């Protein structure tokens, strides 16, 4: 906070606009990873004289909040920051998530609990330098400081029967110190096994981790029922570290009785640096195998459907249908369209619209031609629009969904219109009569 501002400075209160640095390939899960804020997100801001140390800040740990989830942040009472009255140049530093108490300008990191990823996704901004009160807005650009690992999991080519799956990385440091003064991480300690945050259907597992210079003695473990699969990260010759600001996205295929295959390892990212790519394979731990080979689990969905609620059409099937009324289509929500054509597909939630969503058979899909448009504007059930669009429901990104409506050709594009019902996260919305 800034103590006792001169009354003449009241017209020089700073206006804060906060964005999260992003590239042109948006795909991820957490709020921060998608370059969007949630309502009531809070950042901490410091103001110093230009090129001066943070220890001599003119304003310290001021609490600014976005009440509506927009990039515009406003101060809470008594935390307002004012420019120096003498037009002296100043610098700004900011961070997220906000903490009331800091230890000598150090931010304590703890990634042991992955339940709510945005609460541990440390962001840091130090891009605003040598500004004066004539600068109308303070445009802070935040960068991720930790590493992110996402597992996109299927079982023998499909994503069914993965509910209850658990994933963890072993021997990973859980705590560290981040210096707000110089933007560095130090004092990594308390190694432990860290459990990933896993989606309800077991298809996606995510973890935000401390950057790691070496992956020696670290394993990736997945447990499904009585079977446990593992991959020794220390044996990998391409990925030998988890770097700061980098997201590693791995496609994991569980093959019963064989092992785990990690295919098409990539780092498709929105606001994270891009890392290496590679195919790797993990072996099943035989000591955890049941006495008898597992039978095919009941209820496994076939790759193709018949358009019923029990067995919806796949995206590939729906794309081949010119017109059919009252059918179900399934897929993963992978983005939205800025127009009616596939070429307007946007893979992510940045600036999402409420008019439509894009679904695909793979949560990793980025090719517009492999997506299918769900129209939420024309005659769609009101609850559908409010509860599944990405503008108002960014957490639905990459969620599995089934939708009921009419497949139609609209302006040369095949899409699902008149959506009356949807099933997402096991909850049915609307009426499928």
Secondary structure per residue as TSV (DSSP state, phi and psi in degrees):
chain	resnum	aa	ss	phi	psi
A	1	X	-	360.0	163.8
A	2	X	-	-114.5	121.6
A	3	X	-	-85.5	138.1
A	4	X	S	47.0	65.1
A	5	X	-	-66.8	145.7
A	6	X	-	-61.2	139.8
A	7	X	G	-63.0	-23.2
A	8	X	G	-73.2	-15.1
A	9	X	G	-82.7	-4.7
A	10	X	G	-58.9	-27.7
A	11	X	G	-82.6	-1.8
A	12	X	G	-113.6	26.4
A	13	X	B	-66.9	140.4
A	14	X	-	-74.5	147.1
A	15	X	E	-108.5	128.2
A	16	X	E	-110.9	126.8
A	17	X	E	-120.4	121.7
A	18	X	E	-118.7	124.0
A	19	X	E	-124.0	163.0
A	20	X	E	-111.5	124.7
A	21	X	-	-54.9	132.2
A	22	X	-	-141.0	159.4
A	23	X	-	-108.1	-163.2
A	24	X	S	-97.3	11.0
A	25	X	-	-122.1	77.4
A	26	X	-	-81.0	116.4
A	27	X	-	-157.4	120.8
A	28	X	-	178.7	-171.0
A	29	X	S	-119.1	-50.7
A	30	X	S	-72.1	158.6
A	31	X	T	-52.4	-52.4
A	32	X	G	-62.6	-37.5
A	33	X	G	-64.1	-23.7
A	34	X	G	-97.0	8.7
A	35	X	T	60.4	32.3
A	36	X	-	-129.5	153.1
A	37	X	-	-106.6	156.0
A	38	X	-	-97.7	161.2
A	39	X	T	-57.4	136.1
A	40	X	T	70.9	18.4
A	41	X	E	-65.3	145.3
A	42	X	E	-127.1	134.3
A	43	X	E	-117.2	156.7
A	44	X	E	-107.3	136.3
A	45	X	E	-126.4	138.8
A	46	X	E	-118.9	143.4
A	47	X	E	-123.8	129.4
A	48	X	E	-125.8	162.5
A	49	X	E	-61.8	148.3
A	50	X	T	-53.9	131.0
A	51	X	T	62.5	24.7
A	52	X	-	-105.5	155.2
A	53	X	-	-67.1	154.0
A	54	X	G	-64.8	-25.6
A	55	X	G	-64.2	-19.4
A	56	X	G	-108.7	32.8
A	57	X	-	-59.3	143.0
A	58	X	S	-78.9	-27.2
A	59	X	E	-141.2	132.3
A	60	X	E	-125.6	129.1
A	61	X	E	50.9	42.2
A	62	X	E	-67.8	139.1
A	63	X	E	-98.0	112.2
A	64	X	E	-118.5	140.6
A	65	X	E	-131.7	145.8
A	66	X	E	-102.0	109.4
A	67	X	S	-76.2	-20.2
A	68	X	S	-120.6	7.5
A	69	X	S	82.8	4.7
A	70	X	S	-84.3	169.4
A	71	X	S	-73.7	2.1
A	72	X	E	-89.2	119.7
A	73	X	E	-110.7	136.4
A	74	X	E	-119.2	149.7
A	75	X	E	-76.1	146.9
A	76	X	-	-77.0	166.6
A	77	X	T	-55.6	133.1
A	78	X	T	74.5	5.7
A	79	X	-	-108.4	11.1
A	80	X	-	-62.8	142.7
A	81	X	-	-110.6	135.7
A	82	X	B	-121.9	142.2
A	83	X	-	-64.8	150.0
A	84	X	-	-58.9	140.1
A	85	X	T	-68.3	-24.3
A	86	X	T	-87.9	16.3
A	87	X	-	63.0	23.1
A	88	X	-	-67.6	139.6
A	89	X	-	-71.8	143.8
A	90	X	E	-135.8	160.2
A	91	X	E	-115.1	157.8
A	92	X	E	-128.0	141.3
A	93	X	E	-130.9	141.2
A	94	X	E	-145.7	163.1
A	95	X	E	-150.6	164.5
A	96	X	E	-149.6	143.4
A	97	X	S	-77.4	153.3
A	98	X	-	-72.2	143.2
A	99	X	-	-128.2	135.4
A	100	X	S	-64.3	-37.3
A	101	X	-	-121.4	130.2
A	102	X	-	-118.8	147.2
A	103	X	B	-95.7	94.5
A	104	X	T	53.9	49.3
A	105	X	T	66.8	19.8
A	106	X	E	-109.6	138.6
A	107	X	E	-104.8	123.8
A	108	X	E	-82.4	124.8
A	109	X	E	-101.2	135.2
A	110	X	E	-143.0	110.1
A	111	X	-	-108.3	18.3
A	112	X	S	-67.0	-29.8
A	113	X	-	-108.0	113.5
A	114	X	-	-101.1	17.3
A	115	X	S	-60.9	-46.4
A	116	X	S	-122.1	98.6
A	117	X	G	-62.3	-37.2
A	118	X	G	-65.0	-19.8
A	119	X	G	-76.2	-14.4
A	120	X	T	-119.9	3.5
A	121	X	-	-83.5	85.5
A	122	X	-	-67.8	126.1
A	123	X	E	-119.1	149.3
A	124	X	E	-144.4	136.5
A	125	X	E	-129.8	126.2
A	126	X	E	-141.4	33.7
A	127	X	E	-90.2	-11.7
A	128	X	E	-95.2	109.7
A	129	X	E	-128.2	142.6
A	130	X	E	52.1	57.0
A	131	X	E	-112.8	159.4
A	132	X	-	-128.6	179.8
A	133	X	T	-64.9	-17.3
A	134	X	T	-71.0	-16.0
A	135	X	-	-75.5	107.6
A	136	X	-	-62.8	-42.6
A	137	X	E	-121.8	145.9
A	138	X	E	-97.7	107.7
A	139	X	E	-98.3	93.5
A	140	X	E	-83.5	132.0
A	141	X	E	-114.4	114.5
A	142	X	E	-90.5	145.3
A	143	X	E	-124.3	144.5
A	144	X	E	-67.6	143.1
A	145	X	-	-111.0	-13.2
A	146	X	S	-107.3	-172.7
A	147	X	E	-110.5	156.2
A	148	X	E	-133.9	136.8
A	149	X	E	-123.8	126.8
A	150	X	E	-121.5	129.3
A	151	X	E	-106.5	122.2
A	152	X	E	-105.1	108.5
A	153	X	E	-109.5	133.8
A	154	X	E	-131.4	163.9
A	155	X	E	-122.8	110.6
A	156	X	T	50.9	44.6
A	157	X	T	88.9	-7.1
A	158	X	B	-126.4	173.2
A	159	X	-	-114.0	13.1
A	160	X	-	-82.8	164.7
A	161	X	S	60.6	32.8
A	162	X	-	-108.7	-0.8
A	163	X	T	-57.7	135.0
A	164	X	T	93.0	-3.4
A	165	X	-	-63.0	142.0
A	166	X	E	-123.0	144.5
A	167	X	E	-138.2	144.3
A	168	X	E	-152.0	159.4
A	169	X	E	-116.1	135.6
A	170	X	E	-94.4	154.4
A	171	X	E	54.5	44.6
A	172	X	E	-108.2	131.7
A	173	X	E	-58.4	138.9
A	174	X	E	-108.5	-21.0
A	175	X	E	-129.6	152.5
A	176	X	E	-165.8	178.5
A	177	X	E	-122.8	132.1
A	178	X	E	-112.3	125.4
A	179	X	E	-86.4	117.2
A	180	X	T	-71.3	-20.0
A	181	X	T	-72.3	-39.2
A	182	X	T	-128.5	2.2
A	183	X	-	71.3	32.2
A	184	X	-	-117.2	153.5
A	185	X	E	-104.7	137.1
A	186	X	E	-148.0	176.3
A	187	X	E	57.4	42.3
A	188	X	E	-66.2	134.6
A	189	X	E	-158.5	-178.8
A	190	X	E	54.6	62.6
A	191	X	E	-64.4	143.7
A	192	X	E	-162.7	170.4
A	193	X	E	-79.8	128.4
A	194	X	E	-108.3	123.9
A	195	X	E	-82.5	133.5
A	196	X	-	-70.3	156.3
A	197	X	E	-83.6	118.9
A	198	X	E	-112.1	136.5
A	199	X	-	-65.0	161.6
A	200	X	T	-61.4	-29.3
A	201	X	T	-92.3	2.9
A	202	X	S	74.7	6.9
A	203	X	S	-86.2	-21.6
A	204	X	E	-134.1	129.3
A	205	X	E	-124.7	136.8
A	206	X	E	-133.0	149.4
A	207	X	E	-151.1	139.6
A	208	X	E	-106.1	122.5
A	209	X	E	-124.6	160.6
A	210	X	-	-67.7	139.6
A	211	X	-	-54.1	139.9
A	212	X	B	-131.4	121.6
A	213	X	S	-73.5	-27.4
A	214	X	-	-138.9	140.2
A	215	X	-	-103.0	13.6
A	216	X	T	-60.1	137.7
A	217	X	T	68.3	21.8
A	218	X	-	-121.0	135.5
A	219	X	E	-126.5	150.6
A	220	X	E	-99.4	125.2
A	221	X	E	-125.7	134.3
A	222	X	E	-125.2	134.0
A	223	X	E	-122.8	127.3
A	224	X	E	-134.7	110.5
A	225	X	T	63.1	-126.9
A	226	X	T	-89.5	-0.9
A	227	X	E	-105.9	137.1
A	228	X	E	-123.0	132.4
A	229	X	E	-117.4	145.5
A	230	X	E	-142.1	155.9
A	231	X	E	-138.4	127.3
A	232	X	E	-80.9	104.6
A	233	X	G	-64.7	-25.6
A	234	X	G	-68.5	-18.1
A	235	X	G	-87.5	-6.4
A	236	X	-	-74.3	133.8
A	237	X	S	-95.6	-15.9
A	238	X	S	-97.8	-51.3
A	239	X	-	-95.3	103.9
A	240	X	-	-112.0	0.6
A	241	X	-	-156.5	163.2
A	242	X	B	-110.3	110.0
A	243	X	-	-89.2	154.2
A	244	X	T	-61.3	144.6
A	245	X	T	67.2	11.4
A	246	X	B	-112.9	138.5
A	247	X	E	-111.7	130.1
A	248	X	E	-108.7	117.4
A	249	X	E	-111.0	117.4
A	250	X	E	-114.9	132.6
A	251	X	E	-92.6	116.4
A	252	X	E	-110.6	124.9
A	253	X	E	-114.4	119.4
A	254	X	E	-88.5	122.7
A	255	X	E	-119.5	107.3
A	256	X	T	-59.3	132.5
A	257	X	T	77.8	-3.5
A	258	X	T	-117.0	-53.7
A	259	X	E	146.0	-166.4
A	260	X	E	-108.0	132.9
A	261	X	E	-109.5	126.7
A	262	X	E	-103.2	108.7
A	263	X	E	-109.2	152.1
A	264	X	E	49.9	48.2
A	265	X	E	-58.2	126.3
A	266	X	E	-147.1	173.8
A	267	X	-	-132.6	56.2
A	268	X	-	-67.5	122.6
A	269	X	-	-138.5	163.8
A	270	X	S	-105.5	-60.3
A	271	X	S	-123.3	29.8
A	272	X	S	-121.7	152.6
A	273	X	B	-67.0	152.7
A	274	X	-	-89.1	131.0
A	275	X	-	-105.9	-166.8
A	276	X	-	-75.9	169.0
A	277	X	-	-126.0	148.8
A	278	X	E	-171.4	157.0
A	279	X	E	-101.7	130.3
A	280	X	E	-136.4	155.7
A	281	X	E	-125.4	138.2
A	282	X	E	-115.0	147.3
A	283	X	E	-99.0	146.2
A	284	X	E	-75.0	137.7
A	285	X	-	-79.3	106.0
A	286	X	G	-63.5	-27.1
A	287	X	G	-67.4	-14.9
A	288	X	G	-99.9	5.1
A	289	X	S	-73.9	143.2
A	290	X	-	-66.5	162.0
A	291	X	S	-59.5	-37.4
A	292	X	S	-109.5	143.1
A	293	X	-	-57.3	137.7
A	294	X	-	-66.7	140.0
A	295	X	-	-83.4	164.3
A	296	X	-	-61.3	129.2
A	297	X	-	-67.0	143.8
A	298	X	T	-68.0	154.5
A	299	X	T	78.4	8.9
A	300	X	-	-67.2	130.9
A	301	X	-	-75.0	137.0
A	302	X	-	-70.9	163.0
A	303	X	S	-69.3	-26.7
A	304	X	S	-116.3	151.9
A	305	X	-	-120.0	-179.0
A	306	X	-	-116.8	8.7
A	307	X	S	87.4	2.4
A	308	X	S	-85.7	169.3
A	309	X	S	-64.7	-37.6
A	310	X	S	-70.2	-34.6
A	311	X	S	-137.9	76.0
A	312	X	-	-66.1	161.3
A	313	X	B	-64.5	148.1
A	314	X	-	-80.1	167.4
A	315	X	H	-59.5	-41.7
A	316	X	H	-62.9	-39.2
A	317	X	H	-66.7	-45.3
A	318	X	H	-61.6	-34.5
A	319	X	H	-65.1	-22.4
A	320	X	T	-92.3	-4.1
A	321	X	-	-97.2	127.7
A	322	X	S	-78.8	-43.4
A	323	X	-	-158.7	130.3
A	324	X	E	-160.1	129.8
A	325	X	E	-91.5	150.6
A	326	X	E	51.6	66.2
A	327	X	E	-131.2	160.2
A	328	X	E	-104.1	140.8
A	329	X	E	-131.8	141.4
A	330	X	E	-123.7	159.0
A	331	X	E	170.6	-169.2
A	332	X	E	-107.9	140.8
A	333	X	E	-76.5	111.6
A	334	X	E	-114.2	4.0
A	335	X	E	153.4	-149.5
A	336	X	E	-153.7	177.6
A	337	X	E	-121.0	143.1
A	338	X	S	-89.0	-6.4
A	339	X	S	-150.3	-162.8
A	340	X	S	-87.5	-14.0
A	341	X	S	-93.7	152.4
A	342	X	G	-59.7	-33.0
A	343	X	G	-65.4	-12.8
A	344	X	G	-91.7	8.7
A	345	X	E	-60.9	135.6
A	346	X	E	-123.3	119.8
A	347	X	S	-87.8	88.0
A	348	X	S	153.9	-164.0
A	349	X	-	-124.3	-0.1
A	350	X	T	-59.7	123.7
A	351	X	T	57.9	32.9
A	352	X	-	-59.7	148.4
A	353	X	-	-105.0	163.2
A	354	X	S	-96.6	4.6
A	355	X	S	-79.9	-24.6
A	356	X	E	-163.6	170.9
A	357	X	E	-136.1	159.8
A	358	X	E	-110.7	133.0
A	359	X	E	-119.2	157.8
A	360	X	E	-149.8	161.7
A	361	X	S	-72.5	-22.2
A	362	X	S	-117.7	136.9
A	363	X	T	-67.6	-15.3
A	364	X	T	-95.0	3.3
A	365	X	-	-65.6	132.1
A	366	X	-	-123.9	-12.1
A	367	X	-	-78.9	117.8
A	368	X	G	-54.6	-34.3
A	369	X	G	-69.0	-15.7
A	370	X	G	-99.1	11.0
A	371	X	-	-106.9	165.0
A	372	X	E	-135.7	129.3
A	373	X	E	-84.3	132.6
A	374	X	E	-108.9	109.4
A	375	X	E	-78.5	122.6
A	376	X	-	-107.6	7.1
A	377	X	S	-97.5	-53.1
A	378	X	S	-83.7	108.7
A	379	X	S	60.8	20.1
A	380	X	-	-76.1	147.5
A	381	X	-	-59.4	135.6
A	382	X	H	-56.5	-43.7
A	383	X	H	-63.8	-32.1
A	384	X	H	-62.6	-49.4
A	385	X	H	-59.4	-39.9
A	386	X	H	-76.1	-26.2
A	387	X	H	-110.1	-10.3
A	388	X	H	-123.0	-16.4
A	389	X	-	-65.9	154.4
A	390	X	T	-82.0	-20.5
A	391	X	T	-64.3	-44.8
A	392	X	T	-97.9	-12.0
A	393	X	-	-134.6	64.8
A	394	X	G	-60.6	-23.5
A	395	X	G	-71.5	-9.8
A	396	X	G	-76.8	-9.6
A	397	X	T	-59.0	126.6
A	398	X	T	73.6	7.8
A	399	X	-	-77.6	148.0
A	400	X	E	-78.7	140.0
A	401	X	E	-148.4	149.1
A	402	X	E	-123.4	139.8
A	403	X	E	-133.0	145.5
A	404	X	E	-115.5	125.2
A	405	X	E	-175.8	-153.3
A	406	X	E	-114.8	126.2
A	407	X	E	-81.2	123.0
A	408	X	E	-137.9	159.7
A	409	X	E	-96.7	112.1
A	410	X	E	-119.5	113.1
A	411	X	T	54.0	39.0
A	412	X	T	85.5	2.8
A	413	X	E	-117.7	131.7
A	414	X	E	-81.5	128.9
A	415	X	E	-153.1	169.4
A	416	X	E	-97.3	120.4
A	417	X	E	-118.7	173.6
A	418	X	E	52.7	46.9
A	419	X	E	-69.3	121.4
A	420	X	E	-109.2	-18.9
A	421	X	E	-154.1	156.0
A	422	X	E	-151.5	152.6
A	423	X	E	-125.3	117.1
A	424	X	E	-138.4	133.5
A	425	X	T	55.1	34.2
A	426	X	T	80.0	1.3
A	427	X	E	-109.9	129.5
A	428	X	E	-93.3	135.0
A	429	X	E	-121.6	135.6
A	430	X	E	86.1	-166.8
A	431	X	-	-127.6	125.7
A	432	X	-	-101.2	27.4
A	433	X	-	-80.5	360.0
